[in-house]
Amino acid sequence: MKLNWGKSIVLAIVLFISFIMYMVVTMLSDKGYDHEMVVEGYYKKELTLNDKIESQKNGENIREYIQIKANPNGVLLTLNEELSDVNSADFSAYRASDITKDFTLKLNFNADREALVNKTLISGLWEFSLAFQKDGKDYLLTEKINIE
């Protein structure tokens, strides 16, 4: 069989399409490439966007009064003396690449204004959110931390 330029072009296109189809099938069938990038109830959650923006602005004003330290064994939250009247808060952890690792907790702070989230965290990027009320205002503080 003699290979001329017309047959070579057709062969190259067929090989390229075969390679692309192999990659598509591999990506769709392999669970290692399965990443959930959207939270449950995405549209319902976005209906309260203005309230969330106001809470985030309030949270940015008090960011220096809150410390969030995370490691694979859990998360330690420490409030400064200015927030001594905050007794409880809602804490949530969001992992974009694995929806099964997300969780939300109701935290109660001890006398030292500390709260410990005793959950095992896998390595990677996490987004932690702390929401609470103080003096009738809502506060929302989010922080992205890479767990090593």
C-alpha positions as CSV (number, residue, x, y, z in Angstrom):
1,M,0.0,0.0,0.0
2,K,1.4,3.2,-1.1
3,L,1.0,6.2,1.3
4,N,0.5,9.5,-0.5
5,W,-0.2,12.9,1.1
6,G,-4.1,12.5,0.9
7,K,-4.0,9.2,2.8
8,S,-1.5,10.6,5.3
9,I,-3.8,13.5,6.2
10,V,-6.8,11.2,6.6
11,L,-4.8,8.8,8.7
12,A,-3.5,11.7,10.9
13,I,-7.1,13.0,11.4
14,V,-8.4,9.5,12.3
15,L,-5.6,9.0,14.8
16,F,-6.1,12.5,16.4
17,I,-9.9,11.9,16.7
18,S,-9.2,8.4,18.2
19,F,-6.9,10.0,20.8
20,I,-9.4,12.7,21.7
21,M,-12.2,10.1,22.1
22,Y,-10.0,8.0,24.3
23,M,-9.3,11.0,26.5
24,V,-13.0,11.9,26.8
25,V,-14.0,8.3,27.7
26,T,-11.2,8.1,30.3
27,M,-12.2,11.4,31.9
28,L,-15.9,10.6,32.0
29,S,-15.5,7.1,33.4
30,D,-12.6,7.5,35.9
31,K,-13.8,8.4,39.4
32,G,-10.4,10.1,40.1
33,Y,-11.5,12.9,37.8
34,D,-14.9,13.4,39.3
35,H,-15.0,16.8,41.0
36,E,-18.1,18.5,42.3
37,M,-17.7,22.2,41.8
38,V,-21.2,23.4,42.8
39,V,-22.7,23.3,46.3
40,E,-26.2,21.7,46.9
41,G,-29.0,24.2,46.4
42,Y,-26.9,26.6,44.5
43,Y,-29.7,28.8,43.2
44,K,-31.6,28.8,46.5
45,K,-28.4,29.8,48.2
46,E,-27.9,32.8,45.9
47,L,-31.3,34.3,46.6
48,T,-29.9,35.6,49.9
49,L,-26.9,37.2,48.2
50,N,-27.4,40.8,49.5
51,D,-27.6,39.6,53.1
52,K,-24.5,37.5,52.6
53,I,-22.6,40.5,51.2
54,E,-23.6,42.7,54.1
55,S,-22.5,39.9,56.6
56,Q,-19.2,39.6,54.8
57,K,-18.5,43.3,55.0
58,N,-19.2,43.1,58.7
59,G,-16.9,40.1,59.0
60,E,-14.1,41.9,57.2
61,N,-14.2,44.7,59.8
62,I,-13.5,42.2,62.6
63,R,-11.2,39.8,60.8
64,E,-8.2,40.7,63.1
65,Y,-10.2,39.6,66.2
66,I,-10.6,36.0,65.0
67,Q,-7.9,33.4,64.4
68,I,-8.6,30.2,62.4
69,K,-5.9,27.6,62.6
70,A,-6.3,24.3,60.7
71,N,-4.3,21.1,60.3
72,P,-5.2,17.5,59.3
73,N,-6.5,16.8,62.8
74,G,-9.1,19.7,62.9
75,V,-9.7,23.4,63.2
76,L,-9.1,25.7,66.2
77,L,-11.0,29.0,66.3
78,T,-9.9,31.7,68.8
79,L,-11.8,34.9,69.4
80,N,-10.2,38.0,70.7
81,E,-11.4,39.8,73.9
82,E,-13.5,42.2,71.8
83,L,-15.8,39.3,70.9
84,S,-16.2,37.9,74.4
85,D,-20.0,38.2,74.2
86,V,-20.1,35.8,71.3
87,N,-21.0,32.4,72.7
88,S,-21.9,30.3,69.6
89,A,-21.4,30.4,65.9
90,D,-22.2,28.4,62.8
91,F,-19.0,26.9,61.2
92,S,-18.9,25.3,57.8
93,A,-16.1,23.7,55.8
94,Y,-16.3,23.5,52.0
95,R,-14.1,21.4,49.8
96,A,-14.6,22.1,46.1
97,S,-13.1,18.9,44.8
98,D,-15.1,16.5,47.1
99,I,-18.6,17.3,48.1
100,T,-18.7,14.3,50.5
101,K,-16.1,16.1,52.8
102,D,-18.2,19.2,53.4
103,F,-19.7,19.7,56.8
104,T,-21.5,22.3,58.9
105,L,-21.4,22.5,62.7
106,K,-22.9,24.7,65.5
107,L,-20.0,25.8,67.7
108,N,-20.0,26.8,71.3
109,F,-17.0,28.8,72.6
110,N,-15.4,28.0,76.0
111,A,-14.4,30.4,78.7
112,D,-11.1,31.1,76.9
113,R,-13.1,32.1,73.7
114,E,-11.9,29.0,71.8
115,A,-13.7,26.3,69.9
116,L,-12.3,23.1,68.5
117,V,-13.6,21.3,65.4
118,N,-12.4,17.8,65.9
119,K,-12.7,16.4,62.4
120,T,-10.1,14.8,60.2
121,L,-9.3,17.0,57.2
122,I,-7.7,15.6,54.1
123,S,-4.9,17.6,52.5
124,G,-5.8,20.2,49.9
125,L,-7.6,23.5,49.7
126,W,-10.5,24.1,52.2
127,E,-12.8,27.1,52.6
128,F,-13.9,27.7,56.1
129,S,-16.8,30.0,57.1
130,L,-17.8,31.3,60.5
131,A,-21.2,33.0,60.9
132,F,-22.5,34.6,64.1
133,Q,-24.5,37.5,65.5
134,K,-23.3,40.3,67.7
135,D,-25.3,43.3,68.8
136,G,-28.1,42.4,66.3
137,K,-25.7,42.4,63.3
138,D,-24.8,39.3,61.2
139,Y,-21.1,38.5,60.7
140,L,-19.7,36.1,58.1
141,L,-16.0,35.4,57.9
142,T,-14.5,33.1,55.2
143,E,-11.0,32.0,54.9
144,K,-9.3,29.6,52.5
145,I,-6.6,27.4,54.0
146,N,-4.5,24.8,52.3
147,I,-4.1,21.8,54.5
148,E,-0.7,20.0,54.1
